């Protein structure tokens, strides 16, 4: 069947969830770099960090969350 697997839609969904969290984390970091007092951005960042370190994240991807966090922190700080 063209090399597609039955899991492809689920993998696509999992990837979309992780990518959305990455984009939201970048956005929160950018806001905090300009406006450190923004509590809403800090809450968003904390919530996403909790997600990155959750069992749910591990179920969605094999990416090392600490590596991802370090990479995103460096990317936004640059």
C-alpha positions in Angstrom: 0.0 0.0 0.0 2.6 2.5 -1.0 4.7 2.2 2.1 2.2 4.0 4.4 1.4 2.6 7.8 -1.8 2.6 9.7 -0.1 4.8 12.4 0.6 7.7 10.0 -2.4 9.8 11.0 -1.6 9.3 14.7 2.0 10.1 14.1 1.0 13.2 12.3 -1.2 14.2 15.1 1.5 13.5 17.7 4.0 15.6 15.7 1.5 18.4 15.4 0.9 18.5 19.1 4.6 18.6 19.9 5.3 21.2 17.2 2.5 23.4 18.6 4.0 23.2 22.1 7.4 24.1 20.6 6.0 27.2 18.8 4.1 28.2 22.0 7.3 27.8 24.1 9.3 30.0 21.7 6.6 32.6 21.8 6.5 32.7 25.6 10.3 32.9 25.7 10.3 35.8 23.3 7.7 37.7 25.3 9.6 37.1 28.5 12.9 38.3 27.0 11.2 41.6 26.3 8.8 41.8 29.2 10.0 39.6 32.1 7.1 40.8 34.3 4.5 39.2 32.0 2.9 36.6 34.3 0.8 35.1 31.5 3.9 34.3 29.5 5.6 32.9 32.6 2.6 30.6 33.3 2.5 29.5 29.6 6.2 28.7 29.8 5.8 26.8 33.0 2.9 24.8 31.6 4.8 23.9 28.5 7.8 22.8 30.5 5.5 20.6 32.5 4.2 19.1 29.3 7.7 18.6 27.9 8.6 16.6 31.0 5.3 14.6 31.2 4.5 11.0 30.3 2.2 12.4 27.6 5.2 14.0 25.9 7.1 10.7 26.1 4.1 8.9 24.5 4.0 11.3 21.6 7.7 11.5 20.7 11.1 10.0 21.3 12.7 13.5 21.5 14.8 14.1 24.7 12.8 16.9 26.4 15.8 18.3 28.2 17.8 18.5 24.9 14.8 20.2 23.3 14.4 22.7 26.1 18.1 23.6 26.0 18.0 24.0 22.2 14.9 26.3 22.3 16.3 28.4 25.2 19.6 28.9 23.3 17.7 29.6 20.0 15.6 32.3 21.5 18.4 33.8 23.6 20.6 34.2 20.5 
